[in-house]
Amino acid sequence: LFGSVCLLDQNIPIRGAKLTVPAYQLAPGKYNFSVIVSNALNISNQANIIVIINNITVPIVQITDVSEKYNYAQNIILTGKIYSTKAVLAQWTSPNLNSSTLRAIALTPVTTSLNAGSSTFQLSISANKLVNGASYTFQLKATYLGNSALGTAAVVLQCNYPPVGGTLTITPAIGNAITTVFAFLTSNWVDDSSDLPLAYSFGYYYLFDTDLNIVKSADQVTYVNSFLGQGLSSLGYVVYCVATASDIYEATANITKSVVVNPTKITPGTLDSVNSAMTAAYNQKDPNTITQLVSAVLGTLNSVDCSAVPTSCKSLNRQPCSSTANTCGACLVGFLGQAGDANVACLPPTAALKTGEKCSSNSSCVSGVCTGKSVKSKNSGVCADVSKLCPRSCSGRGTCLFQDRNGNRIQSCSIYVPECTASCACYGGYFGMDCSMTQSQLAQVRSARDVLCYSMFRNFGIQRVAMDTVISRALIIGNILIDSNQISTSALYNCTYVLVNTVIQYPNL
């Protein structure tokens, strides 16, 4: 119960922990406000504060659309509204952050000049700059230019803490692609009661966690049964499974567990069984199973032979063999070398020698070629430029050709020029990016990709759409269309239909 009741409008509520007095309610002067707190036994105590109302017009400042909690892992935006009769200087401050720190983490200016009238002045804080679970006070101040009339508003911002303590179990620990059903179960997640209920999603990846195959979109169910795609042969067929928990403010945490998924050969009979299973899932309005089977089949269709990589990819500072047969992946973070897949070493930036620089060995050059070197004279050689290579040298069944960004034939394509590409022109009877396929093999993989695109087309009409759904669709369709030579006209139509209409129907996701 607040004091000075006699001076307040009778419609102003005076009971509760907060008292709000509208503008222009009190005339200039000094006021003694009292708050009295009592319990059920009528035992009470009182606190007082003196408030001085000045006879000065000040800018009116508000901070609007404030959320109860904010996720530290996302950009935080505060919106200030300022109403003034003349030009003002506006500034964001925080008693929890010094001015230099606030400027460093802000994506927008913290100070600006505004003309008379109604203005909006936003503060955007970069993601991952505040502390999980902490509270911050942010103030917006507006001062008339030429005098000290100050209007202020403040808001307390609570950084949301993500769920913690989760576990993930998957059975069996070893199985086969496409045919084995793996049971996912996550439990023991803990979060503030005000952040509940939690939602759970499941997925898996082979090498990079950004390439996550979703097997169940986020909902309150803590388990799922799923088919999985085979792991990479270069990593012992290990697949990394992920459970993600998110609260109502979309703060997320995840836990990862690995299983071994051995390859399953795709035969016409296997493809018929998969097609029948996806048709049954479609009739039962089960989009998860369709997505699972499509991803699992792709794991086998897009697998490559990595049994004869000439040198350990780790020793070359490269990712494992995954996309090009018997060839290491891209350079590890922090190293420089030939772009994309190659079996040439990637080097620390301080040691990487470029074309024209003096060298003593092939391993000291980004190109992997040091010409003119002599065993008698150190650094007698020069790092040479080299052309990009075609996959597996076209398997000896084609010619390596170079094209510019417009598809025009060119004579050379340096490893340093991103605008050109090297690709195989296969001899008659051979197909694929590396000319390794026969006519019958091509027909089989085309048939498989036809089935997958048609399944994605049908799934489009029954699948609930969220952000993870859109990302999963893009990843899957990109993997289906990875080699244009293996794609029929109908497959191209079905897959591109899904992509284009996802963008049209859900432009904000």
Secondary structure as GFF3:
##gff-version 3
##sequence-region A 1 509
A	DSSP	three_ten_helix	5	7	.	.	.	ID=ss1
A	DSSP	beta_strand	29	38	.	.	.	ID=ss2
A	DSSP	beta_strand	44	53	.	.	.	ID=ss3
A	DSSP	beta_strand	60	64	.	.	.	ID=ss4
A	DSSP	beta_strand	70	71	.	.	.	ID=ss5
A	DSSP	beta_strand	76	84	.	.	.	ID=ss6
A	DSSP	beta_strand	88	93	.	.	.	ID=ss7
A	DSSP	alpha_helix	99	105	.	.	.	ID=ss8
A	DSSP	beta_strand	111	114	.	.	.	ID=ss9
A	DSSP	beta_strand	117	125	.	.	.	ID=ss10
A	DSSP	beta_strand	135	144	.	.	.	ID=ss11
A	DSSP	beta_strand	150	160	.	.	.	ID=ss12
A	DSSP	beta_strand	167	171	.	.	.	ID=ss13
A	DSSP	beta_strand	174	176	.	.	.	ID=ss14
A	DSSP	beta_strand	182	187	.	.	.	ID=ss15
A	DSSP	three_ten_helix	193	195	.	.	.	ID=ss16
A	DSSP	beta_strand	199	205	.	.	.	ID=ss17
A	DSSP	beta_strand	213	219	.	.	.	ID=ss18
A	DSSP	beta_strand	223	226	.	.	.	ID=ss19
A	DSSP	three_ten_helix	233	235	.	.	.	ID=ss20
A	DSSP	beta_strand	238	246	.	.	.	ID=ss21
A	DSSP	beta_strand	252	262	.	.	.	ID=ss22
A	DSSP	alpha_helix	268	283	.	.	.	ID=ss23
A	DSSP	alpha_helix	287	301	.	.	.	ID=ss24
A	DSSP	beta_strand	358	359	.	.	.	ID=ss25
A	DSSP	three_ten_helix	362	364	.	.	.	ID=ss26
A	DSSP	beta_strand	370	371	.	.	.	ID=ss27
A	DSSP	beta_strand	381	383	.	.	.	ID=ss28
A	DSSP	three_ten_helix	391	396	.	.	.	ID=ss29
A	DSSP	beta_strand	398	403	.	.	.	ID=ss30
A	DSSP	beta_strand	409	410	.	.	.	ID=ss31
A	DSSP	beta_strand	421	426	.	.	.	ID=ss32
A	DSSP	alpha_helix	439	460	.	.	.	ID=ss33
A	DSSP	alpha_helix	467	480	.	.	.	ID=ss34
A	DSSP	three_ten_helix	484	486	.	.	.	ID=ss35
A	DSSP	alpha_helix	489	505	.	.	.	ID=ss36
###
